[in-house]
Amino acid sequence: MWPADRYGLIWRGVALDSGVTEREIREAVRRHTLIPVGRGVYVTRESLGPDPGQALRDRYRLRCVAAAVGTARDCGNVLSHESAAAVLGLGTLRPDLTSIHLTNGRSNGGHRRPHRVIHSGGLRDDEVVEVNGLAVTSISRTAVDVALSVPDFPRALSVMDSALRLGADRGVLLAELTRPRRGVARARRALRHADGRSDNPGESWGRAQMIEAGLPVPELQTRYRLPSGRTAICDYDWDGSVVAEFDGFGKYRREMRKPDQSADDVVIAEKLREDELRALDLHVVRWTTEHLASGQMVPLLRRQLSRFGILPAV
């Protein structure tokens, strides 16, 4: 029924021209079968992930796409910062999903409006890429922009980890951080510690807390052959003695499970996997997003690392 473009966007004018009435649009919005992502732009509810968090991120990405299609190219603006990250698939930690960010490619003219920020700043040809016909800042430029603008080390580390994971060159990133400017010391520190093996922003967040607390930095994504013959990949590893797992609950979401797998099945599989790791004389530590947000992870990990000789006993 709804005439969508290549990005899944439904433009009010196009819908009306196709025979859809104003009343049908209003009713669909009221019933939440159509979700607004801009002025006169909608997407279907089915185009957003079933998990509330993923649906929020999907809606923000589509808001950015709508902005790029509707205005950015006409104004010479390019999607940047968190908006470019959303389109590029660059992982960010606790991003601000309220504002769309664009860079104008000029030394002046930046301004902030409700829900839209225009950044001033030059853009070299190699700092702009095309993603499905949309002009966005490159992975390296986006990571640097985000790392300079976020308020803390964990968020800067998360985006640098993700940039390396997606293939950014560490030397290119470093070259972008040579001149003094606001936030550059934190961004440089994040790049020094960045590791593309970090699998997601939650794992980066945990490692950032370890670094800030002065705890030993673990190896990442180590592989173990289990007694069953399967291979387990552990998020963090200290000397083949203690391994740790960040449980961000993504594995329990419907879209992340196998078709015939329930959330209970995943819990049981995780328990069996952990039992097999312990059978290899590994001590397993687990934490969640709540542990990270509340500051409980560092004391938990410090106790376990002391217990098994990675740190002096306390």
N, C-alpha and C positions, 0 to 999 in steps of 0.2 A: 504493500500500500504506500509506503513512504519512499519517495525518490531520493536515494542517497548518492553522494558523489564517491569518488575513488577512496576517500578517507573514512567513509561511513557517516559523513556529515549530511544533515538534512536542512537545507536552506529554505526559510519560510517562503520567499518569493518563488522559488522553483516548485515547491509543493503546491502553492496556490495556482500556479500556471498549469500544473498537472491535473487539477480538478479537486484537490483537497480543499476543504472549507476552513475558514477561520475557527468556526465552532469545533470542528474535529481536532484541530491543533490544540485549542485551549483544553478540550476534554482529555486529550492524550497527555498533556502536561499535568493536568490535575490528577490523573490516575497514575502518573509516574511511568507511563509506557514510553513517553518522550521526555528526555532530560535536556534542559537548556545548557549549552556550552558557550554561549555568546549571544549577542543581540540578534535575534532572528535566526539562530542556528541551534540545531538539536541533534541528539543521537538517540537511538533506541536503548532501552534499559538492557537488552540482551547484549549490547556491545560493550558493556562494563562487566568487570569480573564479579563473580558471585560473592566473594569475600568483601566485607565493607571497606577494609583498608585498600585492597586492590581496586575496588570500584572507585574510590576517591582518587587514587593515582591515575587510573584510566581516564577519569573525567577531566583531571587537570591536563593530561597529555592532549586530549582532544580539544580542550579550550585553547591550548597553545597552537595546535594545528589550525583551528578555525581562525585564530588571530593572524597566523602566517598567511593563510589563503586569502583572508578578507582584506587585510590592510598592510601587512609588513612589506610585501614586495612593492606595492604602489608607493610607499613612503621611503623606500630604500633601506628599511630596517631589516635586521636579521635576528632571528630567535637566538637568545643567548642565556647564560647563567642557568638557573634551575629549569627554565623552559627548554633550552637546548638539551640539557641533561635528560629531561623526560622524553624527548623525541629520539635522542641517540641511544637510549637505554643505559645511560650512565648512572650507576648507583649512587644515591645520595642519602645521607642520614638525616631523618627528621626534617625534610625540606619544607620550605614555606610554599604551600600550594594555593595561596590566595592571590598572588600577583603574577602576571605574565611579564616576562623580561625580554627586551629587545635592545640591540645595540645599533646605533645609527651610523657608525663608520666615520664620524667626524670628531674633531677635537672639542666641540661645544654642542649645545642644543639638548643636553640631557635634561630630563624632568621626570617627576613622579606624579601620577594621578591615581585615584582609587583603582586598585586592582591592575594597574599597568605601570611599568617602570621602563623608561627609555634611557639607556646608558649612553653617554658619549664615549668616544674612543675609536681610534683608527682600526681598520681591519685589513690585514694583508690578504691577498688572494688565497694563500695556503691556509688561512684561518677560517675560511668559509667553505662549507661542503653542502652538497645537495642530498637530501634524504627524501626519497619519493616525491621529488619535485619541489621540496621546501628548502629554502636557504637557512642554514643554521650554522653556528660557530662549530669549529672542528672539535674533536674529542679533547685534544690538548688545550686549545684556547678555552673551552668550556670548563675543564677541570681547574685551570688556573683562575678563571673568573670566579668560580664558586669558592675555591679555597681561599681566595683573597677576601671574599665578602662574608663568609660564615663567621659566627662569633666564638668558635672554640676549636680546639685541636682534634677531637674525635670526628667532627664533621669534615674538617680539612683532610684528615687521614683517609676517611671513607671515600671521598671523591678521587683522591690520588690513587688509592688502591684500585678503584674501579677503572680509572683511566689506563693504568698499566695492564689490568686484566683484559681490557679491550684492545690492547696493542699499541698504546701511546709509547713514544720513545722518551726515556727518562732524561736524556740530554736535551731534547726539545723542551720538555717541561722546565728543566732547570734554567735554560736560556731565557725563558719567559719571566723568570723570577730574579733576574740580575739587578734591575734598577730599584731603588728605594721607593716604596709606596705603602700605603696603609695595608696592614695584614700580611706583608711579605715575609716577615720573620716566622710567623706561624705556618705559612704555606711552605716555606723552605724546610722547616722542621718536619712537617708532614711528609714532604717528598723524600727526605732522608730516610724516614722509617717506612715508606710505602712499599707494599709487596703485592704484586698482581695475583699471587696465589690466594689471597683473601677472597672468599667466595661471595660475600654479600655485605651490605653496610652494617648489619648486626655483628658479624664477626670482626669487622674493622673497629667497631665501637668497643668491643671487649679488649682487643689488643691495644687500643689507645689508652684504656684505663690501666692496663698492665704497665705500659710505658710511663704514664704519668705517675704511677705509684712506685716506679723503680723495680718492678718485678722482672724476673728473667723473661726474655722474649722467646716464645716457643717456635719450633718449626711448624709449618702450616701444611695441611692436607697430606699428612703422611699415610702411607698404605700399609695395611696388615693383612696377611693371609690367615683367615679364621679356620678353626678346626673343621668346620663344615665344608671348606673349600672355597667359600665366598671371600671377597675382598672388602675390607672395611677401610674407608677413608676418614681419618679423624681431623677435626678442625684445628686442634692445637696439640703439640707433642713436646714434652720435656724429657729429653735423654732416653726415650723409649721406656720410661718408667711411669710417667703420669700423662694421660691424654685427657683432653677436655672437649666438650661439645656445646656449641651454642644452639639452644632449642628455641628458634623463633616462631614455632608453630606453623610454619609454611607447609611442612610435610603433612600436616593434618587437614589442610584445606582441600575441599572437594576437587578443585582444578589441578591439584598437585598429586593426587592419589591415582593409582591405577584404576581402570574402570570397575574392576570387581572387588575393590579394596575399600573397607570402611575405616573410619578414624580409629576404632578399636583394633582393627587389624594392624594399623600402623604402630599403635602403642605396643602391641604384643611383639611385632617384628623388631622394634627398637629395643625392647627388653631382652629378647633372645640375642640380638647383636651385641648388647652390652655384656651379657653373660659370656659370650665367646671372647670378647676382648679381655675380660677378667681372667678367663682361662689361660690367656697368654701372659699372665702375671702383670698385666697393666692395671693401674688404678684409674678409674673413670670418674671425672668430675663433670657435672652438667649445670648449666645456668640458663636463665630465660631473659627476655627483654625486661621483665620486672626487676630482676636482680641488677641489671645494668642501670636502669633508670633510678633505682633507689640507693645505689652505692653499696649493695650487699655483695657484689661479685668479688671485689678485691679482697675483703676479709675472708670470704669463703676460700678463694684460691690460695691466699697466703697460708692459711691453716693447712691445706692439703699439701702444698709444696713443702712446707716445713715437716709435715708428718712423714713424708717419703724422701727426705734428705735433699731435695732440690734447693731448699733454703735452710739456713740454720734454725734449729728448733727454737720455738718461742714459748 
